[in-house]
């Protein structure tokens, strides 16, 4: 992979726990408050079902542009925390730019295994491609982004054989933005997360994007915060090298001054991520 994981459990935990030294409760409370204001202002279609389980829901924030683009956002929380309710605020800038946004929910570990979360994420994209026209969007103009665990899920969407598994076009995703993502799961069975994630050796191979081929000819953008631990930068570099080795169109960047959470501020109106996602649809 071109880098080494921390050698000890303590080192892994330190490298992959961005909440250390942070008031996590205050951070999440702020996200919830901002998202409540976004829902009040933007009047989304709440809890649109895209699958048979209660967890398979998305809040859809219409941009009011007939046959306009649609963007799916996948939240973080290390696959074992949070929901779509905390992340409605990411829609503000994108809706203002004429892009309808679906903030996707999924089931969490340990109630489900990681493979089920990947399946649900794929189901959300498949549903939007098949049914997006009923929401007034053009399903052929679909992009995705995700933060942290959501960045991992976006990478797994690119590792999906859409034609063979779903009967959908291989190029159904125009662009993917993965933010502070986890692409090599090898450290996590030895981490503080394992009691929740319950990863097997097979899971590490099957659900590590760095071990999976990219089947989608999308434009890919990988970013991490310059103030995050070096582990997140290493993960980003490994995934970028993996994709480039397959001839994929990928850009990667460390964003100076951003940590694992402040990086989400680039979804604000006029922000960097808004512009990059809009560029997927030009």
BELCOR-V626586 format. One record per residue. N is the residue number from 1. RES is the residue in one letter. D_LAST is the distance of its C-alpha to the last C-alpha in Angstrom with 1 decimal. Layout:
N:RES:D_LAST  N:RES:D_LAST
This chain:
1:X:33.4  2:X:34.2  3:X:35.5  4:X:38.3  5:X:38.3  6:X:40.9  7:X:44.3  8:X:45.7  9:X:45.0  10:X:45.4  11:X:42.9  12:X:40.3  13:X:40.8  14:X:40.5  15:X:37.3  16:X:35.5  17:X:36.8  18:X:34.5  19:X:36.6  20:X:39.6  21:X:40.9  22:X:38.5  23:X:39.5  24:X:37.4  25:X:38.8  26:X:37.7  27:X:34.2  28:X:33.7  29:X:35.5  30:X:33.1  31:X:30.0  32:X:31.8  33:X:32.7  34:X:29.2  35:X:27.8  36:X:30.6  37:X:29.6  38:X:25.9  39:X:27.2  40:X:29.5  41:X:27.0  42:X:24.1  43:X:26.4  44:X:24.7  45:X:25.9  46:X:28.1  47:X:29.0  48:X:27.2  49:X:29.0  50:X:27.1  51:X:30.2  52:X:34.0  53:X:34.9  54:X:35.1  55:X:32.7  56:X:29.8  57:X:28.3  58:X:25.1  59:X:24.7  60:X:21.8  61:X:20.5  62:X:19.0  63:X:16.6  64:X:18.1  65:X:15.0  66:X:16.0  67:X:14.0  68:X:11.4  69:X:9.9  70:X:12.8  71:X:13.6  72:X:17.0  73:X:19.0  74:X:22.2  75:X:24.9  76:X:27.3  77:X:31.1  78:X:32.1  79:X:32.0  80:X:35.1  81:X:34.4  82:X:32.3  83:X:30.3  84:X:27.3  85:X:29.5  86:X:29.2  87:X:25.4  88:X:24.3  89:X:23.7  90:X:20.5  91:X:19.0  92:X:19.8  93:X:16.9  94:X:14.2  95:X:15.9  96:X:16.1  97:X:12.4  98:X:12.3  99:X:11.9  100:X:15.0  101:X:16.7  102:X:19.5  103:X:21.9  104:X:23.7  105:X:27.5  106:X:29.5  107:X:33.1  108:X:34.6  109:X:37.0  110:X:40.0  111:X:40.0  112:X:37.6  113:X:37.0  114:X:33.7  115:X:33.1  116:X:33.1  117:X:30.5  118:X:28.2  119:X:29.0  120:X:28.2  121:X:24.8  122:X:24.0  123:X:25.5  124:X:23.1  125:X:20.1  126:X:22.0  127:X:23.1  128:X:19.7  129:X:18.5  130:X:21.8  131:X:22.2  132:X:19.0  133:X:19.4  134:X:22.6  135:X:20.8  136:X:18.6  137:X:15.3  138:X:13.5  139:X:14.7  140:X:12.5  141:X:9.5  142:X:11.6  143:X:11.7  144:X:14.9  145:X:16.6  146:X:20.3  147:X:23.0  148:X:26.2  149:X:27.3  150:X:24.0  151:X:22.4  152:X:24.9  153:X:24.0  154:X:20.3  155:X:21.6  156:X:24.0  157:X:21.2  158:X:20.0  159:X:23.7  160:X:23.9  161:X:24.8  162:X:23.0  163:X:24.4  164:X:27.9  165:X:28.2  166:X:26.3  167:X:25.8  168:X:22.0  169:X:19.3  170:X:19.1  171:X:15.3  172:X:15.2  173:X:13.5  174:X:9.9  175:X:10.7  176:X:14.0  177:X:15.3  178:X:19.1  179:X:21.1  180:X:24.7  181:X:24.9  182:X:28.0  183:X:27.6  184:X:31.3  185:X:33.6  186:X:36.8  187:X:38.0  188:X:37.8  189:X:40.9  190:X:42.9  191:X:41.4  192:X:42.2  193:X:39.6  194:X:41.4  195:X:43.7  196:X:40.7  197:X:38.4  198:X:41.3  199:X:39.3  200:X:41.1  201:X:40.9  202:X:39.1  203:X:36.5  204:X:35.8  205:X:35.0  206:X:33.2  207:X:31.0  208:X:30.3  209:X:26.9  210:X:28.4  211:X:30.7  212:X:28.3  213:X:26.2  214:X:22.4  215:X:21.8  216:X:18.0  217:X:15.7  218:X:13.1  219:X:11.7  220:X:14.4  221:X:15.2  222:X:18.9  223:X:20.6  224:X:24.1  225:X:26.2  226:X:28.4  227:X:31.2  228:X:31.2  229:X:33.8  230:X:33.3  231:X:33.0  232:X:29.5  233:X:28.5  234:X:30.4  235:X:28.7  236:X:25.2  237:X:26.5  238:X:28.1  239:X:25.0  240:X:22.9  241:X:25.7  242:X:26.0  243:X:22.4  244:X:22.5  245:X:25.8  246:X:24.1  247:X:21.5  248:X:18.6  249:X:15.6  250:X:16.6  251:X:16.9  252:X:19.7  253:X:21.2  254:X:24.1  255:X:23.6  256:X:26.7  257:X:28.7  258:X:27.2  259:X:29.3  260:X:28.6  261:X:28.3  262:X:27.3  263:X:24.0  264:X:22.9  265:X:23.0  266:X:19.6  267:X:18.4  268:X:20.0  269:X:18.2  270:X:16.4  271:X:17.1  272:X:15.7  273:X:14.6  274:X:12.9  275:X:10.7  276:X:10.3  277:X:9.5  278:X:6.9  279:X:5.3  280:X:5.8  281:X:3.8  282:X:0.0
